Amino acid sequence: MKKPITIGWREWVELPEWGLRMRAKADTGAKSSAIDCAEIEELPDERVRFTVRLDRKQNQRVTLEEPIIRKKRVRSSTGSGHNRIFVETTLRLGGVEKRVLINLVCRKNMIHRMLLGRETLGGSFLVDSAVDHWATPRKMNLG
């Protein structure tokens, strides 16, 4: 097993299968990872169509379709439980590439479009909560 790499509390991540690059917050208080979706539509054959909001200001969105990996009740940061759909994709951060489960949720009132929870962070990353962007540059050209 490789030694975990240190990351800051906020980093740029890539989701190469979806062609996305976005800023994410490392949240060791959250069990699962989450991504901000504007629309979530369950489809036949255990599939889901969802629209990812890439940022707060420019209203950039990408619509994707994936198999549903899991449905699970998740407790939010406010303590209320909600049923969530989980999908799987590849995450790339600081030279590490790994398969991750991500739950789909509306995060439009949150600062960060994506949250990296303990299931994603564990074994691969150590979070230095005093540092903003340890493994990736603070500013990144979104092309």
TALINUR-V489438 format. One record per backbone hydrogen bond with DSSP energy under -1.0 kcal/mol. NH is the residue of the N-H (numbers start at 1). CO is the residue of the C=O. Records with the same first field share a line. If there is no record, write none. Layout:
NH: CO, CO
//
This chain:
5: 124
7: 126
9: 131
11: 24
13: 22
14: 92
15: 20
18: 15
20: 15
22: 13
24: 11
25: 114
26: 9
27: 116
30: 27
34: 115
35: 103
36: 113
37: 105
38: 51
41: 49
43: 47
48: 66
49: 41
50: 64
51: 39
52: 62
53: 36
54: 60
62: 52
64: 50
66: 48
68: 46
69: 86
70: 86
72: 84
74: 82
76: 80
79: 76
82: 74
84: 72
86: 70
87: 102
89: 100
91: 98
92: 14
93: 96
96: 93
98: 91
100: 89
102: 87
103: 33
104: 85
105: 35
110: 107
115: 34
116: 25
118: 30
119: 31
121: 117
122: 118
124: 121
125: 121
126: 5
128: 7
131: 128
133: 10
//
